[in-house]
């Protein structure tokens, strides 16, 4: 279709909507925002007649690449270290994708603008595409990669694992609560516009460096739809800004959405990129460098700051704080260490780091070795079963962390932890902002204004609570993280599959009692708790040298 | 002479031997998704990419939904419909829609339509239309595109947030896609006709939809469908009742029958695509509601409630259909009477209800 006929066709399809007079569409999902019927345009002029053939062509390319990868035996050259983390990533991501499809009617309910409705409807189709194409990629990995365990139980594991729950915010956050908070600010303005860059562009380039060119094929195809979604989000944001009454809510939501996305996405994608890669060229970008390019420069400086002139209050302090945590607070490295500590309750294997990795980390993140080097040496030393327990239950100077009630990533930058009694329960938060999210933002009143549509934090938010006091072997068995011989574990703290004796089994976990830090915290007296929290915040959590 | 460039490094390929089958160890052959029971011996592609992507506390979700609404639980509460199921996850879309089928089917349709319209333009196909047929297309086919759009945008698209499983929500999302695409197909056809060398008013469809008395029953029915809060009620009232009594009546038993006799071979190809969409959408609707009426624990409750919904929605659609009656006499060549068309549509509806094990509502004969 020519540009001119596209414009004409798009103008024509705007004639399809009408003002109802007999009944108005049910408002299934509310918002505290207000919108005038502003004549906002869909700048991308989305029309299904051109959309379907375009998407089909994109699909054909993806499926062609998949066939090629199988014929060319791509898996001869993929790094297992990389593929193992895909068991986690690809178990999470199809849910946020399909949640984005489900979020579209929420935005449509809230925003009285047919042109934007049309763009959101097209986005719904995109998201169904993304979810199912990613499930199919995972299916291909399961069929052709050496170790299918973990891929084979993917959606069950996603639903019962602590890491799956962290990821689930990036999905449930799109479909629950205030329609604009969820479906516009959290989903489109922050998650899609900022963080899909690291998810769908930065991470695939790392995949390619590790011999996997299918992840880039699929995810770049997905990312090519995102510009249309960004445009949808931008249009709604501008409409919201037009009403003075929305300004405070926008400020609140941008703070929550930015910080939660940082906590969750940087934790996961940072770990995949830094600890899933075998590519240790000194001139390859670290996650911190990628973050500067894709989030700081492309999003914060080029997209967000220009919106200040329209009255949007930008959370500069939180952007800087996220930058600090990634560049100087070792945020990603602390998360990776936590994932590796928790290996027995994962459904993927984690490769020990080597001297080459140490050298690269120290080059990219000066001071890394002093903080983490000895711990990773201990991890390697304890990686094969030999009469000892998994590293989390051996004395290596690592204190298992409290979990953040809000973002559910543990409180890893320990001095930042906030402890508070909220809703009759002692809770821990990784940061002031996560504390604010629970106690101020997700409440029915905000700065003296009723916000009945704002969501609530619900559920059994501390995963460990579910398993407090149980035997570790029973927990792993109940979760289903056991291979088809009924005893060998799916997770392993190494990649060595050639000798069954090197593989951990349920027998190795028997007799280890699992505890919940939150349950224990709530059992403490006030004095005990204060002392515990002070010690926790002061503990550098560094593994001492082995004498 | 080439200028010197900065030296770049590249990742080096390494043979890792990470392909399937190279080693045997526990689970080395576990190459199927093992967390759901497929309908047949082996799972289909559709099941693999669809089942359990939307988690459920009744299945594997252990921590529950971690966000709630201000006034109730989050996620996908089963209480968002008054119908009940022993296991909502039993429903599988008989069309097995996933991204590849959605894009291929719809791309094929729009390509075929585009070819038809290009050829029609080249052949001067519209020049042979009688004036009465031209008026019929500009007004009545034009008005119908609004009904399709309203259903796509404000009934089906809205419902696909609310059902308790991914399989149901995806089937409804595809249904929404069909409606939106078909409405746009009709709108762009209308544009082509406006730009052709026949006397065609490309704007009158809005006036017809808004004000022509024969269309107000249909418009009311569509608008009332958009206002239903219970997702299953709106799906039932739209796909079982409105589509059978009004949609199929207009598309299949009027336009498809009379267009050719009025010298129009273009419109049936377009409207036929819409009918084909509905065939697919009717298939999943039948399987879903059949599952609910046959439910061993809740079948009777569901049948009673669906009968109530029939009593509520059938009169509206019957009236909408009958108010359309005058347009049967507008084309120059009259192939079918309204009575014949209505009888055919009502028969189809009865068959649909029989498939669902639901009695014929007395309101059908009003």
Interface residues (C-beta under 8 A of the other chain):
Chain A: X8 X9 X12 X13 X15 X16 X17 X18 X20 X21 X22 X23 X24 X25 X26 X28 X29 X30 X47 X48 X49 X52 X53 X55 X56 X59 X63 X73 X75 X76 X77 X78 X79 X80 X83 X94 X95 X98 X101 X102 X103 X104 X105 X106 X108 X109 X117 X118 X121 X124 X125 X128 X129 X130 X131 X132 X133 X135 X136 X139 X142 X143 X144 X145 X146 X147 X148 X149 X152 X153 X154 X155 X156 X158 X159 X160 X165 X168 X169 X172 X173 X175 X176 X177 X178 X208 X209 X210 X211 X278 X279 X281 X283 X284 X408 X444 X451 X452 X453 X454 X455 X456 X457 X458 X459 X460 X461 X463 X466 X480 X483 X484 X485 X487 X488 X490 X497 X498 X500 X503
Chain B: X8 X9 X11 X13 X14 X15 X16 X17 X18 X19 X20 X21 X22 X23 X25 X26 X27 X28 X29 X30 X31 X32 X33 X34 X35 X36 X45 X48 X49 X50 X51 X52 X53 X54 X55 X59 X60 X61 X62 X63 X64 X65 X66 X67 X68 X69 X70 X71 X73 X74 X75 X98 X99 X100 X102 X103 X104 X106 X107 X109 X110 X111 X113 X114 X145 X146 X149 X150 X152 X153 X154 X157 X158 X159 X160 X161 X162 X166 X169 X170 X173 X174 X176 X177 X180 X181 X183 X184 X185 X187 X188 X190 X191 X205 X206 X209 X210 X219 X220 X223 X224 X226 X227 X228 X229 X234
